[in-house]
Amino acid sequence: MSESKFTRYELKPFIINAINQLGFIEPTEIQERLIPTVLKGDSAIGQSQTGTGKTHAYVLPILNKVDSSRNEVQAVITAPTRELANQIYHEVRKIAEHATDGEQITVRCYIGGTDKQRTIEKLKTQPQIVIGTPGRINALVQENALFVHTAKLLVIDEADLMLDMGFIEDIDQFASRMPEKLQMLVFSATIPEKLKPFLKKYMENPKYIQIEPKQATAANIEHILLPARHRDKIGLVHSALLAFNPYLGIIFANTKKKVDEIADGLIQKGMKVARIHGDLSPRERKRVMKQIKDLEFQYLVATDLAARGIDIQGISHVINYELPTDLDFYIHRVGRTARAGSSGVALTIYEQSDEDALVRIEKMGITFQNIDLKKGELTELEERNRRQNRKKKETAGETKAKTLVTKPKKVKPGYKKKMKYEVDKIKKRENRIQKRNK
């Protein structure tokens, strides 16, 4: 095995041992730039896409900084969804379990949907690393069960989503109890204006680390457009699922109501469909996630917020029932497929009114194929905006000719023929002048 390049950071032996066990050889760009910053004690704002190794960029130096002899909270890591909090917790545990007897680190995950009273009882001994959702962490702090005033480091993952879901207020409440010289690490796809006052309150001259995506989405995703053309969209989704026959397909909609409508419509057509949105109880959500992972369902219908932070293996197809309101979510949606080198398909059903949004997505570097479904069969279509392109190719002579020849006020028989003759005459003349000038 090649020697790990993580040794340059002088991390504790158990961390290097864990890295070797996990097969990490070379740090990713964000790890290279962030690990020394965290080890030094500086605050940072990081912007990078999914799959860049962001989690380990802060997990490794945090584990290195923890003093195992102090039985108190030393670092708090927050995530907007239970699934993402659980994923981070498992990644931390994978490294922490390599610690020797004298270096053992206690890590706990606190999320909604679990028994709060039992959690409070177990908090007689404080963990050294706390991971969880802001609402549950704040509730435990307010109950004087979790003592965060000893923690010198706070991580806010997916900060833009935290803002959307109203969690920044919860974070503010418990962050205000933390030390004045707090090291804060914030990760966000975008930095919205409404987030800036919060960042300014807690961060003084943070290091800004932006990792430019090499491309908008994985190269092995096939982006396909399917025109709705006033047809029944649930019927179109049903036909598309039958035609593509995904190993595991996820259908995205913008609202809980629409998710229920699609799921109910597909169930009526005899399909076994799971759904995930904000109205599901924690127990129900956990059950659905287990069933999906056990491949009891071939199709999942979800909203963007409910699906964010869910890492489901084997998604072969993503279907956009409608384009997301925030077009950046298009990238998040399609990023669910074509993971770990596999290929994937992203199908978008579009209306004529979506044209501007599609053009903006194309400017992100996405190239679409155009298809239609006729009697359950996939057929290739010409490019979506061929009419507009044809108009753009009009010569200067044609344009000038049309401006010089006006429609007569009184229309006489044969006027169209006469107008065409005049237009053609001017067009030929203008084209001759252009050639001569060249």
Wavefront OBJ file of the C-alpha trace (Angstrom):
o trace
v 0.000 0.000 0.000
v 1.229 3.549 -0.796
v 2.195 5.669 2.188
v -0.546 8.054 3.305
v 0.183 11.737 2.658
v -1.868 12.643 5.756
v 1.290 12.072 7.850
v 2.438 15.624 6.926
v -0.231 17.060 9.296
v 1.362 15.385 12.353
v -1.959 13.905 13.459
v -2.130 11.530 16.435
v -1.018 7.934 15.661
v -4.532 6.478 16.120
v -5.908 8.923 13.491
v -3.191 7.970 10.989
v -3.922 4.301 11.720
v -7.659 4.888 11.062
v -6.883 6.770 7.815
v -4.753 3.850 6.609
v -7.519 1.372 7.525
v -10.048 3.455 5.564
v -7.702 3.552 2.560
v -7.210 7.333 2.422
v -3.914 8.049 0.633
v -4.068 11.596 -0.692
v -5.958 14.522 0.892
v -8.606 16.183 -1.302
v -8.263 19.892 -2.107
v -10.553 21.027 0.719
v -8.781 18.710 3.192
v -5.403 20.097 2.141
v -6.571 23.672 2.708
v -8.754 23.188 5.789
v -6.911 20.698 8.023
v -3.970 23.056 8.808
v -6.447 25.936 9.387
v -8.462 23.929 11.946
v -5.316 22.619 13.665
v -4.059 26.222 13.990
v -7.325 27.263 15.695
v -8.540 29.637 12.976
v -12.217 30.052 11.999
v -13.172 29.341 8.390
v -16.032 29.479 5.886
v -15.903 26.670 3.342
v -17.783 26.405 0.065
v -17.511 23.115 -1.781
v -19.754 20.641 -3.576
v -20.823 17.214 -2.262
v -18.228 14.466 -2.549
v -15.136 16.671 -2.017
v -14.222 15.117 1.343
v -15.538 18.078 3.360
v -16.606 15.988 6.407
v -13.146 14.507 7.017
v -11.601 17.960 6.426
v -12.987 19.027 9.830
v -13.457 15.647 11.571
v -9.748 14.657 11.473
v -8.349 17.883 13.024
v -11.191 18.054 15.585
v -10.381 14.519 16.816
v -6.720 15.546 16.950
v -7.530 18.602 19.117
v -9.697 16.758 21.682
v -8.064 16.290 25.082
v -9.229 12.817 26.176
v -8.316 13.553 29.834
v -10.997 16.307 30.075
v -14.521 14.872 30.477
v -16.332 17.885 29.082
v -17.793 19.045 25.761
v -14.955 20.272 23.542
v -16.532 20.407 20.056
v -20.106 20.746 18.760
v -20.987 19.695 15.187
v -24.434 20.674 13.859
v -26.278 19.421 10.779
v -29.754 20.404 9.438
v -31.171 16.886 9.068
v -31.182 13.798 11.260
v -29.771 11.697 8.436
v -26.798 14.011 7.872
v -26.132 14.224 11.638
v -26.142 10.412 11.806
v -23.796 10.139 8.820
v -21.302 12.568 10.425
v -21.594 10.673 13.741
v -20.734 7.353 12.044
v -17.759 8.922 10.234
v -16.425 10.311 13.545
v -16.937 6.942 15.251
v -15.018 5.133 12.480
v -11.933 7.208 13.357
v -12.478 7.481 17.134
v -12.775 3.708 17.647
v -9.076 3.368 16.709
v -8.073 5.351 19.804
v -5.939 3.478 22.333
v -6.994 3.102 25.982
v -5.372 6.342 27.090
v -6.840 8.386 24.187
v -10.459 7.221 24.058
v -12.911 9.916 22.962
v -16.643 9.964 23.783
v -18.859 10.964 20.856
v -22.640 11.357 21.109
v -25.366 12.137 18.550
v -28.450 14.127 19.608
v -31.339 14.367 17.133
v -35.113 14.855 17.256
v -37.386 11.812 17.314
v -35.467 10.177 20.183
v -36.417 9.996 23.871
v -35.273 13.355 25.316
v -35.727 12.313 28.966
v -33.528 9.234 28.558
v -30.904 11.394 26.831
v -30.951 13.865 29.751
v -30.454 11.014 32.256
v -27.409 9.756 30.318
v -25.866 13.244 30.254
v -24.584 12.915 33.819
v -21.299 12.278 31.991
v -20.684 14.898 29.306
v -19.411 13.721 25.892
v -16.271 15.279 24.398
v -17.734 15.613 20.885
v -21.405 16.480 20.369
v -23.060 15.921 16.966
v -26.703 16.647 16.227
v -29.524 18.799 14.915
v -29.712 22.384 16.296
v -33.222 21.997 17.753
v -32.344 18.983 19.911
v -28.933 20.350 20.989
v -30.545 23.661 21.993
v -33.311 21.868 23.921
v -30.699 19.914 25.930
v -28.725 23.106 26.600
v -31.883 24.960 27.777
v -32.659 22.024 30.118
v -29.170 22.515 31.654
v -28.379 18.926 30.717
v -25.751 19.601 28.031
v -22.950 22.029 28.936
v -21.590 23.664 25.788
v -19.829 26.551 27.588
v -16.662 24.406 27.691
v -16.595 23.817 23.897
v -14.123 25.945 21.979
v -15.114 24.719 18.520
v -18.449 24.847 16.657
v -19.176 23.383 13.195
v -22.225 24.451 11.171
v -22.704 22.146 8.194
v -25.075 23.081 5.330
v -25.544 26.604 6.765
v -27.739 27.816 3.881
v -30.165 24.974 4.566
v -30.030 25.742 8.316
v -31.214 29.245 7.416
v -34.032 27.933 5.174
v -35.244 25.570 7.905
v -35.152 28.229 10.648
v -32.357 26.610 12.707
v -29.999 29.611 12.874
v -31.951 30.963 15.871
v -31.422 27.670 17.770
v -27.681 27.766 17.012
v -27.500 31.412 18.085
v -29.103 30.548 21.443
v -26.540 27.910 22.431
v -23.550 29.503 20.611
v -24.022 32.591 22.806
v -23.165 30.361 25.824
v -19.887 29.235 24.259
v -16.499 30.938 24.854
v -15.952 34.400 23.391
v -12.922 33.195 21.431
v -14.903 30.493 19.637
v -13.410 28.688 16.657
v -16.237 28.352 14.144
v -16.267 26.337 10.920
v -19.158 27.079 8.555
v -19.917 25.081 5.404
v -22.447 26.298 2.880
v -23.205 25.911 -0.839
v -24.042 29.651 -0.910
v -23.697 32.528 1.573
v -27.150 34.224 1.604
v -27.392 37.866 2.753
v -29.615 36.848 5.699
v -26.840 34.590 7.013
v -24.166 37.325 7.073
v -25.237 39.097 10.345
v -24.992 35.766 12.212
v -21.539 35.033 10.754
v -20.329 38.557 11.584
v -21.513 38.146 15.199
v -19.362 35.053 15.823
v -16.532 35.201 13.264
v -13.739 37.746 13.118
v -11.663 37.635 9.913
v -12.449 33.994 9.075
v -10.413 32.217 6.430
v -12.510 31.812 3.284
v -12.001 28.521 1.425
v -13.839 28.026 -1.851
v -13.338 24.884 -3.898
v -14.494 25.511 -7.446
v -16.375 22.512 -8.836
v -14.457 20.913 -11.700
v -17.805 20.457 -13.417
v -21.377 21.096 -12.353
v -22.323 17.418 -12.132
v -20.648 14.027 -12.569
v -19.589 13.378 -16.168
v -21.410 10.033 -16.235
v -24.901 11.526 -15.693
v -27.154 11.588 -18.751
v -29.371 14.711 -18.573
v -32.651 14.188 -20.431
v -35.609 16.501 -21.120
v -39.167 15.268 -21.641
v -41.825 17.825 -22.721
v -45.093 17.700 -20.731
v -47.171 19.077 -23.678
v -50.333 19.404 -21.543
v -50.326 15.664 -20.846
v -51.079 14.043 -17.479
v -47.711 14.391 -15.713
v -48.251 11.517 -13.271
v -49.060 9.333 -16.293
v -45.817 10.553 -17.923
v -43.789 9.698 -14.797
v -45.408 6.246 -14.724
v -44.546 5.656 -18.422
v -40.987 6.944 -17.885
v -40.426 4.610 -14.911
v -41.666 1.646 -16.965
v -39.486 2.646 -19.938
v -36.291 3.254 -17.912
v -36.887 0.538 -15.268
v -34.515 2.049 -12.664
v -32.641 -0.066 -10.134
v -33.713 2.636 -7.675
v -35.397 5.874 -8.800
v -36.048 9.083 -6.855
v -38.755 11.508 -8.033
v -38.432 15.114 -6.841
v -41.286 17.578 -6.323
v -41.323 21.018 -4.696
v -44.038 20.588 -2.057
v -45.288 17.986 0.430
v -48.730 18.162 -1.203
v -47.265 17.389 -4.627
v -45.196 14.500 -3.212
v -48.382 12.930 -1.792
v -50.228 13.531 -5.078
v -47.489 11.807 -7.138
v -47.034 8.914 -4.680
v -50.817 8.289 -4.454
v -51.141 8.488 -8.268
v -48.339 5.955 -8.841
v -49.701 3.632 -6.115
v -53.088 3.694 -7.902
v -51.253 2.550 -11.034
v -49.926 -0.467 -9.116
v -46.424 0.770 -8.235
v -44.826 0.250 -4.832
v -43.688 3.754 -3.913
v -42.106 5.267 -0.782
v -42.403 8.947 0.119
v -40.367 11.307 2.289
v -41.412 14.821 3.302
v -41.508 17.010 6.397
v -44.887 15.734 7.663
v -43.627 12.202 8.331
v -43.098 11.351 12.003
v -39.490 10.471 12.974
v -40.457 6.829 13.495
v -42.188 6.631 10.111
v -39.268 8.343 8.393
v -36.780 5.909 9.971
v -38.929 2.954 8.877
v -39.160 4.240 5.278
v -35.387 4.808 5.124
v -34.732 1.248 6.311
v -37.171 -0.153 3.726
v -35.458 1.826 0.941
v -32.014 0.609 2.017
v -33.362 -2.962 2.130
v -34.616 -2.425 -1.482
v -38.262 -3.012 -0.532
v -39.116 -0.063 -2.805
v -37.952 0.650 -6.353
v -39.243 4.248 -6.300
v -39.048 7.120 -3.798
v -40.894 10.465 -4.062
v -39.373 13.316 -2.023
v -39.088 17.067 -1.484
v -35.666 18.755 -1.671
v -35.495 19.605 2.046
v -36.547 16.125 3.160
v -34.016 14.441 0.866
v -31.054 16.720 1.666
v -28.488 14.829 3.691
v -29.889 11.400 2.781
v -27.225 9.155 1.289
v -28.928 6.215 -0.430
v -26.717 3.810 -2.339
v -27.703 2.605 -5.810
v -29.906 5.444 -7.117
v -29.753 4.923 -10.884
v -32.379 7.488 -11.964
v -33.481 10.923 -10.751
v -36.746 12.321 -12.120
v -37.599 15.999 -11.746
v -41.400 16.090 -11.771
v -40.945 19.866 -11.793
v -37.884 22.094 -11.797
v -36.810 23.331 -8.339
v -37.571 26.970 -7.473
v -33.901 27.433 -6.551
v -32.032 26.117 -9.608
v -28.947 25.235 -7.516
v -31.086 22.399 -6.183
v -31.025 20.871 -9.675
v -27.344 20.066 -9.033
v -28.135 18.662 -5.547
v -30.944 16.519 -6.952
v -29.041 14.948 -9.839
v -26.007 14.450 -7.570
v -27.953 11.615 -5.930
v -27.121 9.380 -8.895
v -23.847 8.376 -10.629
v -21.962 8.046 -7.337
v -18.707 6.138 -6.850
v -17.999 5.940 -10.585
v -21.359 4.437 -11.617
v -23.530 6.023 -14.322
v -26.944 7.627 -13.877
v -29.863 9.279 -15.628
v -31.485 12.607 -14.684
v -34.863 13.086 -16.403
v -36.673 16.434 -16.235
v -40.312 16.852 -17.266
v -40.702 20.450 -18.420
v -43.396 22.916 -19.428
v -43.036 25.657 -22.041
v -42.864 28.179 -19.180
v -39.649 26.488 -17.934
v -37.622 27.674 -20.939
v -35.760 30.469 -19.091
v -34.901 28.142 -16.194
v -33.586 25.491 -18.604
v -31.370 28.059 -20.337
v -29.924 29.033 -16.916
v -29.227 25.362 -16.093
v -27.495 24.978 -19.482
v -25.289 27.950 -18.539
v -24.108 25.880 -15.544
v -22.528 23.529 -18.099
v -25.362 20.975 -18.390
v -26.079 19.513 -21.856
v -29.549 18.060 -22.313
v -30.786 15.317 -24.628
v -34.374 15.670 -25.846
v -36.734 12.712 -25.858
v -40.447 11.972 -25.972
v -42.569 9.034 -24.863
v -45.004 7.643 -27.388
v -46.964 4.499 -26.526
v -44.374 3.686 -23.854
v -41.457 3.917 -26.297
v -38.610 6.447 -26.006
v -38.068 8.529 -29.146
v -35.391 11.144 -29.802
v -36.475 14.721 -30.515
v -34.762 17.576 -32.316
v -33.198 20.266 -30.130
v -35.703 22.008 -27.868
v -35.157 25.571 -29.128
v -34.576 24.895 -32.805
v -37.138 27.554 -33.844
v -35.361 30.282 -31.907
v -32.022 29.143 -33.351
v -33.445 29.241 -36.874
v -34.577 32.843 -36.322
v -31.111 33.778 -35.080
v -29.551 32.465 -38.289
v -31.461 35.027 -40.380
v -29.013 36.963 -42.597
v -28.478 40.712 -42.341
v -30.052 41.037 -45.809
v -33.245 39.315 -44.674
v -33.491 41.491 -41.561
v -32.994 44.723 -43.514
v -35.406 43.637 -46.249
v -38.171 43.047 -43.721
v -37.689 46.493 -42.177
v -37.750 48.250 -45.598
v -40.875 46.534 -46.897
v -44.006 47.450 -44.960
v -47.468 45.973 -45.230
v -49.790 48.312 -47.243
v -52.574 50.052 -45.322
v -55.187 48.884 -47.832
v -54.771 45.240 -48.644
v -55.405 44.262 -52.282
v -55.544 40.763 -53.796
v -52.064 39.312 -54.341
v -50.362 41.673 -51.823
v -48.499 38.781 -50.113
v -46.929 37.731 -53.400
v -45.900 41.326 -54.163
v -44.431 41.799 -50.666
v -42.434 38.562 -50.981
v -41.109 39.729 -54.366
v -39.995 43.080 -52.858
v -38.375 41.367 -49.852
v -36.488 38.918 -52.106
v -35.286 41.750 -54.358
v -33.884 43.781 -51.431
v -32.442 40.637 -49.844
v -30.485 39.778 -53.017
v -29.234 43.334 -53.305
v -28.069 43.451 -49.657
v -26.351 40.062 -49.939
v -24.516 41.244 -53.119
v -23.310 44.381 -51.267
v -22.096 42.238 -48.349
v -20.137 39.906 -50.662
v -18.582 42.885 -52.501
v -17.532 44.483 -49.204
v -15.889 41.233 -48.086
l 1 2 3 4 5 6 7 8 9 10 11 12 13 14 15 16 17 18 19 20 21 22 23 24 25 26 27 28 29 30 31 32 33 34 35 36 37 38 39 40 41 42 43 44 45 46 47 48 49 50 51 52 53 54 55 56 57 58 59 60 61 62 63 64 65 66 67 68 69 70 71 72 73 74 75 76 77 78 79 80 81 82 83 84 85 86 87 88 89 90 91 92 93 94 95 96 97 98 99 100 101 102 103 104 105 106 107 108 109 110 111 112 113 114 115 116 117 118 119 120 121 122 123 124 125 126 127 128 129 130 131 132 133 134 135 136 137 138 139 140 141 142 143 144 145 146 147 148 149 150 151 152 153 154 155 156 157 158 159 160 161 162 163 164 165 166 167 168 169 170 171 172 173 174 175 176 177 178 179 180 181 182 183 184 185 186 187 188 189 190 191 192 193 194 195 196 197 198 199 200 201 202 203 204 205 206 207 208 209 210 211 212 213 214 215 216 217 218 219 220 221 222 223 224 225 226 227 228 229 230 231 232 233 234 235 236 237 238 239 240 241 242 243 244 245 246 247 248 249 250 251 252 253 254 255 256 257 258 259 260 261 262 263 264 265 266 267 268 269 270 271 272 273 274 275 276 277 278 279 280 281 282 283 284 285 286 287 288 289 290 291 292 293 294 295 296 297 298 299 300 301 302 303 304 305 306 307 308 309 310 311 312 313 314 315 316 317 318 319 320 321 322 323 324 325 326 327 328 329 330 331 332 333 334 335 336 337 338 339 340 341 342 343 344 345 346 347 348 349 350 351 352 353 354 355 356 357 358 359 360 361 362 363 364 365 366 367 368 369 370 371 372 373 374 375 376 377 378 379 380 381 382 383 384 385 386 387 388 389 390 391 392 393 394 395 396 397 398 399 400 401 402 403 404 405 406 407 408 409 410 411 412 413 414 415 416 417 418 419 420 421 422 423 424 425 426 427 428 429 430 431 432 433 434 435 436 437 438
